[in-house]
Amino acid sequence: MRVEIPDTSTDPPAQPRILVAPLNWGLGHVTRCIPIIHDLEKMGAQVFLASDGAALELLKAEFPHLPAFTLPSYRIRYGTGNMVINIGKKLPRILFAIRAEQWETQRLVQKLKITGIISDNRYGCFTKVTRNVLLTHQLHLRIPNNFLQWMANLVLGQALRKFETIWVPDMETPPGLSGALAHGTPSPHPSIQYLGMLSRMQYFHQEIEYDIAIVLSGPEPQRTLLEHRLIEQVIALPLKTIVIRGKTHSKEHFYAAEHVEMVSYLTSKELNKVLLASKWIVCRAGYSSIMDLVVLRKKALLIPTPGQTEQEYLATQLAEKGVFLVQNQENLDLERAITQLENTTGFAQDNYPTTYDQTMLNAWLLQNNIQVEN
């Protein structure tokens, strides 16, 4: 439903007005925007939020005091283990959604007097009258076909250049955490800034309460398929388990068995505490989840989303280094994984910095101030 916005175009803003728009493709894009939103508020910006589906619901739960608006949905589904087929079937819908979100972004900018936009992988969220930043770790797409990979990266480069600056949540020195995804050559954009780790999690001492924390996310129907497979196996194991289902439309709490606790979703503070209180973590191999694991210093079983080559690449790189254990969804064996997790290293405290470079955000916000005053 389209939300009517009060027309404030005749009232010049007294502070930078920033629109933060994460993609609704799993919850990773929205969760890594959370620390940026908090810091924007601390720095004096007026923040507006925009997304759709589960990502929008999580934004509303985390920031109930901030205005939030609905953008067109990409309706991403991973029905097969073939990324080309999954995306190819939805490509017309995705292209239409990008164009529709550009129209909606222009409307929001005009009505709300937006001065800057931070878009996390929403390629239609930019305008000619705002300072536009794209937040992404995917500067070089990986596709299991050389010609299609070349074509996809050609299109990606054109999309990236619609934005003034690209912010990469990783370290500048290769290989960083994202490897070739963000450190390949040639550079697809003239202005790329590396922020460092971008996680909503914080490390602190917490007594262990759970043996396993299972964090579910990602596109359907694969999220549900993984949930069913994991629940079936964990019920048979004598391990205290909590399952965070990644379903943000309503908050439910129940027990699938005496030792298996189920919650639909947790806020950042709640999730932070639960993950630190768990001996092992089971989750997708999404980049945002991996950044969270860096901060939390936890050992984990990573299960890449079938057909999502980015996750398969990240999981393989980390498994080869012995950092995490990796299993594919089809051959998932949780009991065997538990016996092997002790042989992994996880991330030591000094492997990677656990905070991002706030000076870049502050400098960009100052540019928005200058634009307003002029």
C-alpha positions in Angstrom: 0.0 0.0 0.0 1.3 3.4 -0.9 1.9 5.7 2.1 0.9 9.3 1.7 3.8 11.6 2.7 3.3 15.1 4.1 4.7 17.7 1.6 7.6 19.4 3.3 9.3 20.6 0.2 8.8 24.3 1.1 10.5 23.8 4.5 14.3 23.7 4.2 15.7 21.1 6.5 17.8 22.2 9.4 19.9 19.0 9.4 20.9 16.4 6.8 18.1 14.1 5.9 19.3 10.6 5.0 17.4 7.8 3.5 18.8 4.3 4.3 17.4 1.6 1.9 18.6 -2.0 2.3 17.7 -4.8 0.0 15.3 -7.4 1.2 17.3 -10.5 0.3 17.7 -12.4 3.5 18.3 -10.2 6.5 22.1 -9.6 6.0 21.7 -6.4 4.1 19.4 -4.8 6.7 21.4 -6.0 9.7 24.6 -4.5 8.6 22.8 -1.2 8.1 21.8 -1.1 11.7 25.1 0.3 13.1 25.2 2.9 10.4 21.6 4.0 11.3 22.6 4.3 15.0 25.6 6.4 14.2 23.7 8.7 11.7 21.4 9.5 14.6 24.2 10.2 17.0 25.8 12.5 14.4 22.7 14.6 14.2 21.1 13.4 10.9 17.4 12.9 10.4 17.1 9.3 9.2 14.3 7.8 7.1 14.1 4.0 6.3 12.9 2.2 3.3 12.7 -1.4 2.2 10.1 -4.2 1.9 9.1 -7.5 3.4 11.1 -9.0 6.3 13.8 -6.4 6.0 11.3 -3.6 6.5 9.7 -5.3 9.4 13.1 -5.7 11.1 13.9 -2.0 10.6 10.6 -1.1 12.2 11.3 -3.4 15.2 14.8 -2.0 15.6 13.9 1.7 15.0 10.2 2.2 15.9 10.7 5.9 16.3 11.9 6.4 12.7 9.7 6.9 9.6 9.7 3.8 7.4 8.5 3.4 3.8 7.8 0.5 1.5 9.8 0.0 -1.7 8.9 -2.4 -4.5 9.8 -6.0 -3.8 12.3 -7.9 -5.9 10.5 -11.1 -4.9 13.7 -13.2 -4.9 13.2 -17.0 -4.6 15.8 -19.8 -4.9 13.7 -22.7 -6.1 16.7 -24.6 -7.5 20.4 -25.0 -6.9 21.2 -23.2 -10.1 21.8 -19.4 -9.7 21.5 -18.7 -13.5 18.0 -20.3 -13.5 16.9 -18.7 -10.3 17.9 -15.2 -11.4 17.1 -15.7 -15.0 13.4 -16.5 -14.3 13.1 -13.5 -12.1 15.2 -11.0 -14.2 12.3 -9.2 -15.8 10.6 -8.8 -12.3 14.0 -7.6 -10.8 14.5 -5.0 -13.6 11.0 -3.7 -13.2 11.4 -3.5 -9.4 14.7 -1.5 -9.8 12.9 0.9 -12.1 9.9 1.2 -9.8 12.1 1.7 -6.7 13.8 4.6 -8.6 10.4 6.3 -9.2 9.5 5.8 -5.5 13.0 7.0 -4.4 12.5 10.2 -6.4 9.1 10.7 -4.8 10.5 10.3 -1.3 13.4 12.6 -2.0 11.1 15.3 -3.3 8.5 15.1 -0.5 11.0 14.6 2.4 13.8 16.8 1.2 16.3 14.0 1.4 19.9 15.1 1.0 21.7 11.8 1.0 20.9 8.2 0.2 22.7 5.1 1.6 21.5 2.1 -0.5 22.5 -1.4 0.4 22.4 -3.3 -2.9 19.2 -1.5 -4.1 20.4 -0.3 -7.5 17.4 2.0 -8.1 17.8 4.0 -4.9 19.6 7.1 -6.2 18.7 10.5 -7.7 20.5 13.4 -9.4 19.8 15.8 -6.5 21.2 13.7 -3.6 24.6 12.4 -2.6 24.3 8.7 -3.3 26.3 5.9 -1.7 26.0 2.2 -2.5 26.9 -0.3 0.3 28.1 -3.6 -1.1 30.8 -6.2 -0.8 30.1 -7.6 -4.3 32.2 -5.6 -6.8 33.0 -8.8 -8.8 30.2 -11.3 -9.3 31.0 -15.0 -9.5 28.9 -17.0 -11.9 29.6 -20.6 -13.0 29.9 -19.6 -16.6 32.7 -17.4 -17.9 30.7 -15.6 -20.6 27.7 -15.0 -18.3 30.1 -13.8 -15.5 31.7 -11.3 -17.9 28.3 -10.1 -19.0 27.0 -9.8 -15.4 30.0 -7.9 -14.3 29.7 -5.5 -17.3 26.1 -4.7 -16.3 27.2 -4.5 -12.6 29.8 -1.9 -13.4 27.3 0.3 -15.2 24.9 0.0 -12.2 27.7 0.9 -9.7 28.6 4.0 -11.6 25.1 5.5 -11.0 26.4 6.1 -7.4 28.9 8.7 -6.3 30.7 6.4 -3.9 30.9 2.7 -3.1 31.3 1.7 0.5 32.7 -1.8 1.0 32.3 -3.4 4.4 35.8 -5.0 4.5 39.4 -4.1 4.9 41.2 -2.5 2.0 44.2 -4.8 2.1 43.6 -8.0 0.1 42.2 -10.6 0.5 40.3 -9.1 3.4 37.3 -11.1 4.5 35.5 -11.0 1.1 38.4 -12.1 -1.0 38.0 -11.7 -4.8 34.4 -10.5 -4.4 35.7 -7.0 -3.3 39.4 -7.1 -4.2 39.4 -8.2 -7.8 40.7 -6.3 -10.8 40.0 -4.1 -12.7 38.2 -1.7 -10.3 34.6 -1.2 -11.4 34.3 2.3 -9.9 36.6 5.3 -9.5 35.5 5.9 -5.8 35.6 2.8 -3.6 36.0 3.2 0.1 36.6 0.3 2.5 34.8 0.8 5.8 36.1 -2.3 7.7 33.8 -4.7 9.6 30.2 -3.7 9.7 28.3 -5.7 12.3 25.5 -5.0 14.7 27.0 -7.5 17.2 29.3 -6.6 20.1 31.6 -9.0 22.1 31.3 -9.2 25.8 31.4 -12.1 28.4 28.3 -14.2 28.6 27.8 -17.5 30.4 27.0 -20.4 28.0 23.4 -21.4 28.1 22.8 -23.2 24.8 24.9 -25.8 23.0 23.7 -24.7 19.5 22.2 -21.5 18.2 20.6 -21.9 14.7 20.1 -18.6 12.8 17.9 -19.0 9.7 17.7 -16.4 6.9 17.7 -16.1 3.1 15.3 -16.4 0.3 12.4 -18.9 0.2 11.8 -21.8 -0.3 15.4 -22.6 0.8 15.0 -21.0 4.2 12.0 -23.3 5.0 13.7 -26.3 3.6 16.8 -25.8 5.8 14.6 -25.2 8.8 12.8 -28.5 8.4 16.0 -30.4 7.8 17.7 -28.9 10.9 14.7 -29.3 13.2 14.4 -33.0 12.2 18.0 -33.6 13.1 18.4 -31.4 16.2 15.3 -33.0 17.9 17.2 -36.3 17.9 20.3 -34.8 19.5 20.7 -34.3 23.3 21.8 -30.7 22.9 20.1 -27.6 24.2 19.2 -25.6 21.1 17.7 -22.3 20.2 16.4 -21.7 16.6 16.0 -18.1 15.4 13.8 -18.6 12.4 14.3 -15.2 10.6 10.5 -14.6 10.2 9.9 -11.0 11.2 6.2 -10.5 10.4 5.2 -11.7 14.0 7.0 -12.6 17.1 6.4 -16.2 18.2 8.1 -18.2 20.9 7.5 -22.0 21.4 9.3 -25.3 21.9 9.6 -27.9 19.1 10.9 -30.3 21.8 11.9 -29.9 25.4 15.4 -29.0 24.5 14.6 -27.1 21.2 13.5 -23.5 21.7 12.0 -21.7 18.7 11.7 -17.9 18.2 10.5 -16.1 15.1 13.1 -13.4 15.4 15.2 -11.4 18.0 16.2 -7.8 18.1 19.9 -7.0 17.8 20.4 -6.8 21.5 18.5 -10.0 22.2 20.3 -11.9 19.4 23.7 -10.6 20.5 23.2 -12.0 24.0 21.8 -15.4 22.7 24.7 -15.9 20.3 27.3 -15.2 22.9 25.5 -17.6 25.2 25.8 -20.4 22.7 28.8 -22.7 22.3 28.3 -23.2 18.5 26.4 -21.4 15.8 24.8 -22.8 12.7 23.9 -20.3 10.0 24.0 -19.4 6.3 27.3 -18.4 4.7 26.1 -14.8 4.0 28.7 -12.1 4.3 26.9 -10.2 7.0 26.6 -13.4 9.1 30.4 -14.0 8.7 31.1 -10.4 9.8 29.0 -11.1 12.9 31.0 -14.2 13.6 34.2 -12.2 13.4 33.0 -9.9 16.2 31.5 -12.8 18.3 34.6 -15.0 18.0 32.4 -18.1 17.7 32.9 -21.4 15.9 30.3 -22.1 13.4 28.8 -24.5 10.8 28.1 -22.6 7.6 25.5 -23.9 5.2 25.5 -21.9 1.9 22.2 -21.2 0.2 21.9 -23.6 -2.7 22.6 -21.8 -6.0 24.0 -18.6 -4.3 27.5 -18.7 -5.6 28.7 -15.8 -3.4 28.0 -17.8 -0.3 29.5 -20.9 -1.8 32.7 -19.0 -2.6 32.9 -17.4 0.9 32.3 -20.7 2.7 34.9 -22.6 0.6 37.5 -19.9 1.3 36.9 -20.1 5.1 36.7 -23.9 5.2 40.0 -24.3 3.4 41.6 -22.1 6.0 40.1 -24.2 8.8 38.2 -21.2 10.2 34.7 -22.6 9.9 33.1 -26.0 9.1 31.0 -26.1 5.9 28.3 -28.5 4.8 25.9 -28.2 1.9 22.2 -28.3 2.6 21.5 -31.5 0.7 24.0 -33.6 2.7 23.5 -31.9 6.0 24.6 -34.0 9.0 24.4 -32.0 12.2 25.6 -34.8 14.5 28.8 -35.2 12.4 29.3 -31.5 12.3 29.3 -31.2 16.1 32.1 -33.7 16.4 34.2 -31.7 13.8 33.6 -28.1 15.0 36.3 -28.4 17.7 38.8 -28.8 14.9 38.0 -25.4 13.5 39.7 -22.2 14.7 37.0 -19.5 14.3 38.3 -15.9 14.3 40.8 -15.0 16.9 40.5 -11.6 18.6 43.2 -10.0 16.5 42.4 -11.5 13.1 40.3 -8.6 11.9 39.3 -5.2 13.4 35.7 -5.5 14.7 34.6 -1.9 14.1 34.1 0.1 11.0 35.6 3.4 10.0 33.1 6.0 11.3 35.2 8.9 10.0 34.1 8.1 6.5 30.4 8.3 7.5 31.1 11.5 9.4 32.9 13.1 6.4 30.1 12.1 4.0 27.5 13.5 6.4 29.4 16.8 6.5 29.2 16.9 2.7 25.4 16.6 3.1 25.5 19.5 5.6 27.4 21.6 3.1 24.9 20.8 0.4 22.0 21.8 2.6 23.5 25.1 3.6 24.3 26.0 -0.1 
